């Protein structure tokens, strides 16, 4: 497969920008609203606090994020950093800085797509969404998934088009997602380890889809690794969760009295898949009664990025419906 030539990304300038240039950008975003005045005030505070941008990058992560979780609520520890996020995006847009993975992962909610559109930067999202649809992905899920990945890769690399992004960028981001969970200050940025684990699973799914698209358009040498589906046979060990397995076994024994063998098989495969996902994402969970609504939604999102080992393509809508239906009926009819 011939690879596309990758365009080099620019070197950051490391310079603050004037209030006048920032004001022009803000008026593009906000018109003549009072938000412009407030944003300029926060820009001035940030520049006064960090006249050298490299000093901000060297500061502790909590200070740079500006708002942290203290175990019961979110508290602001640095107004200069917390209120400068739009200015930081502006600096990236102008090529003055590029943001590090730790900051991008610590700030879990960073809605910047509107700002990129106002700067006439679309990162080839419409094109890549169409390519993902051609590969079998659902349009809306592909759009939202790629939007998350592309916007953060842009903030890290400055790449304004897909031709500037590489599989190494995706691999580095994936490693950063995995490494972030080992930080000793993780719980300053997420309310629990479980919350980060669920979001990290979504992040990896987003990056996997981008890797698939890059590979099929000739921008990646490595074929995306197909995750082993949870419906395969005896070659993969069952999770060591005796109580969960016993509950499922009792449930299937009851269904066996009335269900056809093919129907029973669908339940076996669907519940086995769900148990293995739980074993990975919630290793301390010992009872189905502990499963939360958020975990159920995360599992549904996970299925959107799963790849079929048989076809090498995303799961069909029929397969996803069946896997979710098995779990839904299981809980409706009494998991415990």
C-alpha positions, 0 to 999 in steps of 0.5 A: 500500500502506497503511503501518503507523504506527511506534511511537516508540522510547524515549530511553535513561536512561544510568544504571547499575542496582543490584546488587539489580535485576540479581540479580533478573534473574540469578536469573530466568536462572540460578536460585541457581547460582554464576553469579549471584555471578560476574555480580554481581562483573563488574557491580561491576567494570564500574561501577567502571571506567566510572561514567559509561556514556557514557565506555564508549561513547567508549572504543576499540572493542577496549577495549569488546569486551574480547577481541581477536585478536592474529594467532594467538590471542584475548586479553582486553584488558579484563576489565571489558568482556568479562565485562559483556556480560550486564549490558549486555544487562540495561541495554538490557532496562531502557532505560538504553542502546542498543548501537552497530552497531560493537560489535554487529558486533565481537562476532560471537557474542552469544547473548541470545535466552534472556535476552530470553525470560526477560524475556518479550520475543519481538520478534514472532518467532513471528508474523514466522516464520509470515509468512516461511513464507507468503512461501515461506521454509523455517521453520527458516531463517526462524526463525534468520535473523529471530532474528539480525536482530531481537535485534540491532536490539533491542539497537541501537534498544530496539524490543521489537516489530516495530511499532517497527522501520522499513526505515530501521533495516534499511537503517542496519544493512546499511550498517553491515555494509558499512562495518565491513569498512573498519575499520583494526582489523577483524582484531582482531575477525575472524581474517581479512578472508575470514572477515568477508566470508563472515559479512557475506554471511550478515548481509546475507541476514538483513537482506534477509529482514527487509526482505521481511517488513516490505514485505509487512506494510506497514512498508516503502515500498521494494520489496526489491531483487531480487538478480540471479540467477546463472543469467541470460544474457549481460547480466551479465559473467562474472567475470575468473577465466580459470583457474576458467572453463577448469576448468569448461569442460573439465568441461562438455566431458566431461559433454557426451559423456554428458549430455542437453542439459537436464542439461548446462544445469543444470550450466552454470547451477549452476556459473556461479552458484557462480563468481560467488558466489566472485568476490564473496566470495573475489576472490583465489581462483584455483583451485577447490582453494583452496575451503574447507568453510566457503566451501561451507557459506556458499554453501549458506546464501546460497542460502537467502536468494536471490530468484528474478527470475522469481517474486520469491520465495525459490528453490524447494527443487528449485532449491537442490538442483540448484544444490548438486548441480551444485557437489557433483558437480563437486568429487566428480569432480575440480575440478582 
